[in-house]
Amino acid sequence: MPAAVSSLRQTAKARTKAVFGAEYTSSIDVDEEISHRERIAAKIRREYEYAKELPFFLAEKQGKRKPAPGTASSQPVSVQTKLIEDVDRSQRSRGFVGDSNDGRGRTESSGSSTALTVRMPTTRPPPAVGQAPTAAKPGTQLIRRDNYQQVKPEWHAPWKLRKVLSGHLGWVRALAFEPGNTWFASGGGDRIIKIWHFPSGELRISLTGHISTVRGLCVSPRHPYLFSCGEDRMIKCWDLEQNKVIRQYHGHLSGVYTMDLHPTLDILVTGGRDSTVRVWDMRTRQNVHVLTGHQGFISAVKCQEADPQVISGSLDKMVRLWDLAAGKSMAVLTHHKQQVRCLATHPKEFTFVSGAADNIKQWKLPEGAFMQNFEGHNTIVNTLAVNADDVLFSGGLFILLPFVS
């Protein structure tokens, strides 16, 4: 009984070999050997099919031209092909490849495997009508480049601490300078906006009206207006000649974290906790556009004269470029792996930078092409600023480091 059970567990091939082993042992071993050789040959063809010869431009660069027709060798032999042929010969000497009875594993002339036959180099299509023929050039990814010479930055005077201004009773969340650098405004967690004289650092006036933290400030370069926004969902327009609120903009469903003014149009752009970017008519208080698409809090918005006229960064790790006329997104930049906290546009070049916890990235406008990374921070980048001397300043959560482009 145990012998019967063990025989049932054996495969049909094993039982047949046990019964008729004396007659068919030699033929079965031959079939297994042939099958093994064919599997090895198929594996070599599959793995080395696209690595048999050098690319056309590399073969041309190394001087391996196509010989004249009728010669013994009419095809260029690559380094990969020689290596594979050596492997083939070593395996054939061991009895693995090219010894099958049907002859499918070898060629008639040289005796090597057909899987290692060298193909002709890829020919380039003829030029179009009216187009001058161009010489074959290698791909840029395979060109040996010269040593990269880093541009030496221009020297700037080191920064020094001049004064410490105290007066706020909470965190300072927003700063805005007057275009003439005569005064600047600050706002923070104490819900007060303070106007400071820049050369002397004296406090000129305190503006009250917000009922929560002030998160954003903007000074109009063409009007005597100061704009402020805060976590109380309020956007206020202050008349600096009368020092009082003359307009309020209602529409955001939650706190407003950032704002910016268009340089040529009477338009105010705001963004906040409700994940929307809103465009306001400064005069009529009309909500012109509600730009939707972000999935997180809006942390920064920037305006410029040319398209894209509005740039926004969000905690959803995306930067969006907006078409102000159509009211829709022109491009979505998804290179950041962490939350985007700040943006800064260059005053002369058509570029901008975005900051996050992973690094600072520079982008080219208007298409939003990625240019380079600025690394060095090991924490969240909360603020960025660029001046006309090509100096980029970045402020982190714990450290402040200048970056010179």
RAHU-V621175 format. One record per pair of residues at least 24 apart in sequence whose ideal C-beta (glycine too) atoms are under 10 Angstrom apart, sorted by the first residue. I is the first residue (numbers start at 1). GAP is how many residues later the second one is. D is the distance in Angstrom with one decimal. If there is no record, write none. Layout:
I GAP D
I GAP D
This chain:
30 71 8.5
33 62 7.6
33 63 9.3
33 66 8.5
33 67 8.9
34 65 8.5
34 66 5.2
34 67 6.8
34 68 8.4
34 71 9.5
35 65 9.4
36 59 9.5
36 60 7.4
36 61 9.8
37 54 9.1
37 55 9.3
37 58 7.9
37 59 5.9
37 60 6.0
37 61 7.5
37 62 6.3
37 63 5.5
37 67 9.8
37 68 6.4
38 59 9.1
38 62 6.4
38 64 9.3
38 66 7.6
38 67 7.2
39 57 9.7
40 48 9.9
40 51 6.8
40 56 5.1
40 57 5.5
40 58 9.5
40 65 9.0
40 73 9.8
40 75 10.0
41 47 9.0
41 50 9.2
41 55 8.5
41 56 5.3
41 57 7.3
41 59 8.2
41 63 7.8
41 64 5.1
41 65 9.6
41 72 6.1
41 73 8.7
41 74 5.9
41 75 9.7
42 63 9.9
42 73 7.9
43 54 9.8
43 72 9.3
44 40 7.3
44 43 7.8
44 44 7.2
44 47 8.3
44 52 9.8
44 53 7.1
44 61 9.9
44 69 7.1
44 71 5.3
44 72 7.4
45 68 8.1
45 69 8.3
45 70 3.6
45 71 8.3
45 72 9.9
46 69 8.7
47 37 9.5
47 68 9.7
48 32 7.3
48 33 8.8
48 35 9.1
48 36 5.2
48 39 8.8
48 40 9.6
48 67 7.4
48 68 7.3
49 66 7.9
49 67 10.0
49 70 9.5
50 30 9.7
50 69 9.9
51 27 8.6
51 28 10.0
51 29 4.8
51 30 8.7
51 32 9.2
51 33 7.8
52 25 9.4
52 26 6.7
52 28 6.0
52 29 5.1
52 31 10.0
52 32 6.7
52 33 9.8
52 63 8.9
52 64 6.7
52 65 7.8
52 66 6.0
52 67 6.5
53 24 7.4
53 25 3.9
53 26 9.0
53 27 6.7
53 28 5.8
53 65 5.5
53 66 6.3
53 67 8.8
53 68 7.0
53 69 9.7
54 24 4.2
54 25 6.8
54 26 7.1
54 27 8.7
54 67 8.4
55 66 8.0
55 67 7.9
55 83 7.9
55 84 8.0
55 87 7.6
56 64 9.6
56 65 4.2
56 66 5.3
56 67 8.0
56 68 7.7
56 80 6.9
56 82 9.0
57 64 9.2
57 65 9.7
57 67 9.7
57 79 5.8
57 80 6.9
57 81 3.9
57 82 7.1
57 85 7.6
57 86 9.6
58 63 9.9
58 80 6.8
58 81 9.5
58 84 6.9
59 62 6.2
60 61 8.2
60 75 9.8
60 76 6.3
60 77 9.9
60 78 8.3
61 75 9.6
61 77 6.5
61 81 9.3
61 82 9.8
61 83 9.9
64 57 9.0
65 56 9.9
66 54 8.0
66 55 7.1
73 45 9.4
74 44 9.8
74 46 8.7
75 42 8.8
75 43 4.8
75 44 7.5
75 45 6.1
75 46 8.3
76 42 7.2
76 43 9.9
76 44 8.7
76 45 6.6
77 41 5.8
78 40 7.2
78 41 10.0
78 43 9.6
80 36 9.9
80 38 9.8
81 35 6.6
81 36 9.0
81 37 5.3
81 38 9.5
82 34 9.8
82 36 9.9
84 28 9.6
84 29 8.9
84 31 8.5
84 32 5.2
84 34 9.8
85 25 9.4
85 27 6.2
85 28 8.5
85 31 5.6
85 33 9.4
87 29 8.9
88 24 6.2
88 25 5.3
88 27 8.1
88 28 5.7
89 24 9.6
89 27 10.0
151 254 8.8
152 252 9.9
153 237 7.9
153 238 8.7
153 250 9.5
153 251 4.1
153 252 7.0
154 235 7.3
154 236 7.3
154 237 8.8
154 250 7.7
154 251 9.7
155 249 9.1
156 231 9.6
156 233 6.6
156 234 9.4
156 235 6.1
156 246 8.8
156 248 7.2
158 244 9.3
159 232 9.8
159 234 8.9
159 241 9.5
159 243 7.1
162 39 8.2
163 37 8.9
163 38 4.7
164 37 8.7
165 29 8.8
165 31 6.2
165 36 5.3
165 37 9.0
165 38 7.8
166 37 9.6
167 25 8.7
167 27 5.9
167 29 8.3
167 36 5.6
167 39 8.1
168 24 7.1
168 26 6.8
168 38 9.8
168 46 9.9
170 43 7.2
170 44 9.3
171 42 7.7
172 42 9.2
173 40 6.0
173 41 6.1
173 42 5.2
173 43 8.0
173 44 9.0
173 57 8.6
173 58 9.2
173 84 9.1
174 39 9.3
174 40 5.8
174 41 6.0
174 42 5.2
174 43 4.3
174 44 9.1
174 54 7.7
174 55 8.5
174 56 8.9
174 83 9.8
174 84 9.1
174 85 9.2
175 42 6.7
175 208 9.2
176 40 8.4
176 41 3.8
176 42 5.7
176 43 5.0
176 50 7.4
176 51 8.6
176 52 8.8
176 83 9.7
177 40 9.6
177 42 7.0
178 41 5.3
178 42 9.8
178 43 8.7
178 48 9.0
178 62 9.1
179 40 7.0
179 41 8.8
179 42 4.5
179 43 9.1
180 39 9.9
180 41 9.2
183 36 9.0
183 57 9.4
184 33 9.0
184 35 8.2
185 29 9.5
185 32 5.2
185 33 9.2
185 34 6.8
185 41 6.1
185 43 8.1
185 53 9.0
185 55 9.4
186 28 8.7
186 31 7.5
187 26 8.2
187 27 3.1
187 28 7.7
187 29 7.9
187 30 5.5
187 39 10.0
187 41 6.2
187 42 9.2
187 43 7.6
188 25 6.8
188 26 6.2
188 27 9.1
188 42 10.0
189 24 4.8
189 25 8.0
189 26 9.7
189 41 9.9
189 42 9.4
190 24 8.5
191 39 7.4
191 40 9.4
191 41 8.2
193 24 7.0
193 33 7.5
193 35 5.8
193 37 9.6
193 43 9.0
193 45 7.6
195 31 8.3
195 43 9.7
195 45 8.2
195 48 8.6
204 39 9.8
205 35 9.3
205 38 6.1
206 37 9.7
207 29 8.9
207 31 6.2
207 33 9.5
207 36 6.6
207 37 8.3
207 38 8.4
209 25 8.0
209 27 6.0
209 29 8.1
209 35 8.4
209 36 5.5
209 39 9.2
210 24 6.2
210 26 7.2
210 35 9.8
212 43 7.3
213 42 8.2
213 44 9.9
214 42 9.9
215 40 7.0
215 41 6.6
215 42 4.9
215 43 7.1
215 44 8.6
215 57 7.9
215 58 9.8
216 40 6.7
216 41 6.7
216 42 5.2
216 43 4.3
216 44 8.4
216 54 7.6
216 55 9.1
216 56 8.9
216 84 9.7
216 85 9.2
217 42 7.9
218 40 9.7
218 41 5.5
218 42 6.3
218 43 5.0
218 50 7.6
218 51 9.6
218 52 9.5
218 85 9.9
219 42 8.2
220 41 5.8
220 46 8.9
220 48 9.1
220 62 8.0
221 40 7.8
221 42 7.4
222 39 8.9
222 41 8.8
222 42 8.7
222 44 8.2
222 60 9.9
223 38 9.3
223 43 8.1
223 59 7.9
223 60 9.8
225 36 8.9
225 43 9.6
225 57 7.7
227 32 6.2
227 33 9.3
227 34 7.0
227 41 6.2
227 43 8.8
227 53 9.5
227 55 8.4
228 28 9.3
228 31 8.2
229 26 8.5
229 27 3.8
229 28 7.6
229 29 7.6
229 30 5.0
229 39 9.4
229 41 5.9
229 42 9.3
229 43 7.5
230 25 7.0
230 26 6.5
230 27 8.9
230 42 9.5
231 24 3.7
231 25 7.5
231 26 7.9
231 41 8.4
231 42 8.0
232 24 8.5
233 39 7.8
233 40 8.7
233 41 8.8
235 24 7.1
235 33 7.4
235 35 5.9
235 37 9.5
235 43 8.8
235 45 7.4
235 50 9.2
237 31 8.2
237 43 9.6
237 45 7.4
237 46 9.8
237 48 8.6
247 33 9.4
247 35 8.0
247 36 8.5
247 37 9.3
247 38 5.6
248 37 7.4
249 29 8.1
249 31 5.1
249 32 9.2
249 33 9.0
249 36 5.4
249 37 9.1
249 38 7.7
250 35 8.0
250 37 8.7
251 25 8.8
251 27 5.7
251 29 7.9
251 34 9.3
251 35 9.8
251 36 4.9
251 39 7.8
252 24 7.5
252 26 6.5
252 35 9.6
252 38 9.9
252 46 9.9
254 43 8.7
255 42 8.7
256 42 8.8
257 40 6.5
257 41 6.3
257 42 6.3
257 43 8.4
257 44 9.3
257 58 9.9
258 39 9.5
258 40 6.3
258 41 6.4
258 42 5.2
258 43 5.3
258 44 9.1
258 54 8.6
258 55 8.7
258 84 9.0
258 85 8.9
259 41 9.9
259 42 6.8
259 44 9.7
260 40 8.5
260 41 5.1
260 42 5.6
260 43 4.8
260 44 9.4
260 50 8.3
260 51 9.1
260 52 9.7
260 83 9.1
260 85 9.6
261 42 6.5
262 41 4.5
262 42 8.2
262 43 8.0
262 47 7.0
262 48 8.4
262 62 8.1
263 40 6.6
263 41 6.6
263 42 5.4
263 46 9.3
264 39 9.3
264 40 9.4
264 41 5.5
264 45 9.4
265 38 8.6
265 40 8.8
265 44 8.4
265 59 8.4
267 36 7.4
267 42 8.7
267 43 9.1
267 57 7.7
268 35 8.9
269 29 10.0
269 32 5.1
269 33 8.4
269 34 5.6
269 40 8.9
269 41 5.7
269 42 9.6
269 43 8.3
269 53 8.9
269 55 8.7
270 28 8.3
270 31 7.1
271 26 8.2
271 27 2.9
271 28 7.7
271 29 7.7
271 30 4.8
271 39 9.5
271 41 5.9
271 42 8.9
271 43 8.0
272 25 6.9
272 26 5.7
272 27 9.2
272 29 9.7
273 24 5.2
273 25 7.8
273 42 9.8
274 24 8.2
275 39 7.1
275 40 8.9
275 41 7.9
276 36 9.7
277 24 6.0
277 33 6.8
277 34 9.7
277 35 5.0
277 37 9.1
277 43 8.1
277 45 7.0
277 52 9.8
279 24 9.4
279 30 9.6
279 31 7.3
279 43 8.7
279 45 7.0
279 48 7.8
288 36 8.7
288 39 8.0
289 33 8.3
289 34 9.8
289 35 7.3
289 36 9.6
289 37 9.1
289 38 4.2
289 39 9.0
290 37 8.1
291 29 7.9
291 31 5.4
291 32 9.5
291 33 9.0
291 36 6.5
291 37 7.7
291 38 7.4
292 35 9.7
292 36 9.4
292 37 9.1
293 25 8.4
293 27 6.0
293 29 8.7
293 35 8.3
293 36 5.2
293 39 7.5
294 24 6.7
294 25 9.8
294 26 6.7
294 35 9.4
294 38 9.6
294 46 9.9
296 43 7.1
296 44 8.9
297 42 8.6
298 42 9.7
299 40 7.3
299 41 6.2
299 42 5.1
299 43 6.8
299 44 8.4
299 55 9.9
299 56 9.6
299 57 9.5
299 83 9.1
300 40 7.1
300 41 7.0
300 42 5.0
300 43 4.2
300 44 8.6
300 54 8.0
300 55 8.6
300 82 10.0
300 83 9.3
300 84 8.6
301 42 7.4
302 40 9.7
302 41 4.9
302 42 7.4
302 43 5.2
302 50 6.7
302 52 9.7
303 42 8.6
304 41 5.9
304 42 9.8
304 46 8.5
304 48 8.3
304 61 8.0
304 62 9.7
306 44 7.4
306 59 7.7
306 60 6.8
307 58 8.4
307 59 5.4
308 44 9.8
308 57 6.9
308 58 5.9
308 59 9.4
308 60 7.8
309 57 9.8
311 32 5.9
311 33 10.0
311 34 7.3
311 41 6.2
311 43 8.5
311 52 8.8
311 54 8.4
311 57 8.8
312 28 9.0
312 31 7.9
313 26 8.8
313 27 3.7
313 28 7.2
313 29 6.9
313 30 5.0
313 39 9.8
313 41 5.6
313 42 8.3
313 43 8.3
314 25 7.8
314 26 6.1
314 27 9.6
315 24 4.2
315 25 7.1
315 26 7.9
315 41 9.5
316 24 8.2
317 39 7.2
317 40 9.9
317 41 9.1
318 36 9.9
319 24 7.4
319 33 8.7
319 35 5.2
319 37 9.5
319 42 8.5
319 44 7.5
319 49 7.6
320 48 9.2
321 31 9.5
321 42 8.9
321 44 7.7
321 45 7.4
321 46 8.6
321 47 5.4
330 36 7.7
330 37 8.7
330 38 7.9
331 32 9.7
331 34 9.7
331 35 8.5
331 36 6.8
331 37 4.4
331 38 9.5
332 36 8.4
333 28 8.3
333 30 6.7
333 35 5.2
333 36 9.4
333 37 7.6
335 24 9.6
335 26 6.0
335 28 8.7
335 33 9.7
335 35 5.8
335 38 9.1
336 24 9.8
336 25 6.8
338 42 7.8
338 43 9.3
339 41 7.8
340 41 9.3
341 39 6.2
341 40 5.9
341 41 5.4
341 42 8.0
341 43 8.8
341 55 9.8
341 56 9.4
342 38 9.6
342 39 6.3
342 40 6.2
342 41 5.2
342 42 4.7
342 43 9.1
342 52 8.3
342 53 8.4
343 40 10.0
343 41 6.8
344 39 8.4
344 40 3.8
344 41 5.7
344 42 4.9
344 43 9.9
344 48 7.4
344 49 8.6
344 50 8.7
345 39 9.6
345 41 7.1
346 40 5.2
346 41 9.2
346 42 8.7
346 44 8.0
346 46 8.8
346 59 9.0
347 39 6.8
347 40 7.0
347 41 5.0
347 42 9.6
347 43 9.6
348 38 9.3
348 39 9.8
348 40 6.0
348 41 9.7
348 42 8.3
349 37 8.9
349 41 8.3
349 56 9.6
351 35 8.8
351 54 9.6
352 32 9.2
352 34 8.3
353 28 9.7
353 31 5.7
353 32 9.6
353 33 6.8
353 39 6.4
353 41 8.4
353 50 9.2
353 52 9.1
354 27 9.0
354 30 7.8
355 25 8.4
355 26 3.5
355 27 7.5
355 28 7.6
355 29 5.0
355 37 9.9
355 39 6.1
355 40 8.8
355 41 8.8
356 24 7.5
356 25 6.3
357 24 7.0
357 25 9.9
357 39 9.1
357 40 8.8
360 24 7.0
360 32 7.7
360 34 5.9
360 43 7.2
362 24 9.9
362 30 8.5
362 43 7.9
372 33 8.8
374 27 9.7
374 29 5.1
374 30 9.9
374 31 8.0
375 28 9.3
376 25 5.7
376 26 9.7
376 27 6.8
377 24 6.6
377 26 9.2
